[in-house]
Amino acid sequence: MPAKKEVVLQKVLTTDKDYHALLNKEGLTVVDVYTSWCGPCTALLNTFRKLRNEIGDELLRFATAESEAIEALKEYRGRCEPTFLFVVTGEVLVSVVRGPNGPLIEKTAHAELRKEHMALEGQVDRVEFHDKFFEEEAAKKAALAEVAEAEKNKIVPIRKQLALVIIKPDVPEDRISDVVQRFVDAGFLILKKKQMMFEREQVEMLFSSLAEESNYEEHIEHIMSGKNCVLVVSQTDRGESLIGDLRELVGPPDTIDAQDNYPECIRAEYARDNVKNAVRHSSSKISAEREILSLFPWFKAPWVPGTGPETQAGILVIGPGFMESKDVIIEIITDGNACVSWQKEVQLTAEDVAVMFAQHKEADFYEAIEAHMISAPSLVLLLEREDIVEYLSDVLGAEVLEGDAKRPSTCLRSTITVEDIDPLCLHASLSLEHAQEEVEHFFPMQQTLAIIKPAVHERKDEIIPEIEKRGFIIAMQEERFLSQDEAAAIYAEREELAEELTTSLTSGPLELLVLSRRDCTQAWLDAMGPTNPEEACRDSPGSLIALFSGPREDGEEGEQVAANQAFHGSANAEDAKREIALLFGEELEFGEDGKMVVEMEEETPAEGEAEGGDGGEEPTTDSAPAEGAAAKGEAVTGEAAPDGRPVSGGADAAEGEVAKGEAAPEDEATGAAAAGEAAPEGEVAPEGEAAPEGEAAPEGEAAPEGEAAPQGETAPEGEATPQNETAPEGEAAAGGDATQREESTPTEGDAVPEGGTGAPSADPPAKAEEAADKPDA
């Protein structure tokens, strides 16, 4: 008797053709989808046999499909979990079971087979199953990726690198402030300043790297011979170049080397010999940490901007009666890591006092405080710290005492007292709102006009980074030529030097800058320094005039720039507004961050211009421009400056400026132009057209309104000649500037303490690099 043929339980599908052929048959197919390296799920074979035997329905089929071999199953590739697809007539997916869940597969098979019978009989419609598993999985992956990216970009609080600077006893006491200012001018932040007498143990720690040197004992004895001015310094950024920049500014330890090879360094000016060499600074990051920890164990470096807790700004005012103690007060305030971002000595007014003591205006003591505060100059400081208002309140003590309350004996209003002077004359902001109001009052974000004059314009690429490093935001920037009228308007208040100063602005191309910064006008004047280069080099060697008006550092030959020939700065806030409006227009707006506010306006056709689609003729170059075609602030088409740059028709464009810049060609029809029409008032009529009433237009030229060409002169054919000038051939002369203005993207500046400036711009000298690893004495 022949063997009974075994019925195949699951059809094996290995090609797309087999897969689609089976699933398009009538009925329900349960497909075990597997990955090749995993294989089909054999644990459920008995379940499938049970279903086939119990149901006995030919419409129920079972199959296995390798996901790698069938394109329709590509989403299931690379997965080890068993997946069962329930597919009905027409390859419609109606359900999915994941995992070897026998009971669930049985239940699903019975339910879906019953629905399929009803669908075949037309009783119900098949409902396709939308497998959301892959969407949910993709969402989970995206969420995990987002978390990973956030972790990757997580801002880690970073403290600035610090260094210790010691101004030695050999520097005369009356010159210490000059040396400190050299550091400020070079862009270093003075975080702490203290006069100290050292013990031998401290000095041995500071000069441990020189222990093997023959003059070691001389260094020890010199440092212990008198008071030392100790500074803790940093920079506006992280300070990664701090030690190198200090080495460059201070100069090499060898005095002769400093004087011969680095004449601009501090030691070249102040050092006497290799021991009495004016300044000693940390030689490395590690030594700086060790030295500061030893001398100021409580001191912590400030956070790098944008990485640590948000800082707050507040005002401290040291009134006239407390000015003698100002250094002690500042030292105590900065001991708690309060950073002095700005400071200035001012003569307060009644208005200033009203801002400071607004909450006490009705108090009995207000008049006495007002009288004292306006009697002599006060020192106003802008301080920054995480909790500056609370900190100042704790350090100064309460303003007003109620009943028998007393201030702590350790607060400044208790320890520093002046007879008959109210302690409130040592003033600090009372709240964040009050602090913000005072900051804007005493240190407003201002704009000023700065000009890099023609004499130093070729060095603008060196100068502009130096300006930015000094904390200025360049809100606008434009290279151009100035007319005599514009230059004269800028120096209208300087009649005694008007001719010299005007010439300094009109002798060539220059760079116009609108700068923003707190207390910007005075800060820019301080940054420029004395207008006389010799005086600047002697008294303010870190100033811009000293750096860029003297001999070139690159060794190029050239005469020193004369006084008033390098830079211009507005004298005060009112002059700054007037000069900016003169050169850039009155419509400029600046935000609280000092950057220019740019409003995008939709361009509309000028009145009289031809519009497409109306059937009008297009304007030609030999016809008079339509009225309004050259609007204020728009470039006049077809003009060019002598150097080929496009001409701006902004605030400097004179009435009667020629649009398109050319008169009609000579060979055009003469007589009454355009059917006898005259050119509009203020415009030049092309040859052959009627000139405006009261004008004479000689052959070959068009004279501006109300003018006649100078006797004996003839402008080139087809051109307009301004008063007393002959325009170059092919150009139209305007009454003002002839350049197109360009705006630059401003950069944000950091606040710099004590009227400070940005980091040095020059690369470290070669010899300084060689000495990078050598200890500084």
Beta strands, then each sheet from edge to edge (+ up, - down):
strand 1: 11-13
strand 2: 28-34
strand 3: 60-66
strand 4: 83-88
strand 5: 92-98
strand 6: 163-167
strand 7: 188-196
strand 8: 228-235
strand 9: 279-281
strand 10: 312-318
strand 11: 339-346
strand 12: 378-385
strand 13: 426-428
strand 14: 445-452
strand 15: 473-480
strand 16: 510-518
strand 17: 567-569
strand 18: 701-702
strand 19: 719-720
sheet 1: 1+ 3+ 2+ 4- 5+
sheet 2: 7+ 8- 6+ 9-
sheet 3: 11+ 12- 10+ 13-
sheet 4: 15+ 16- 14+ 17-
sheet 5: 18+ 19+
end
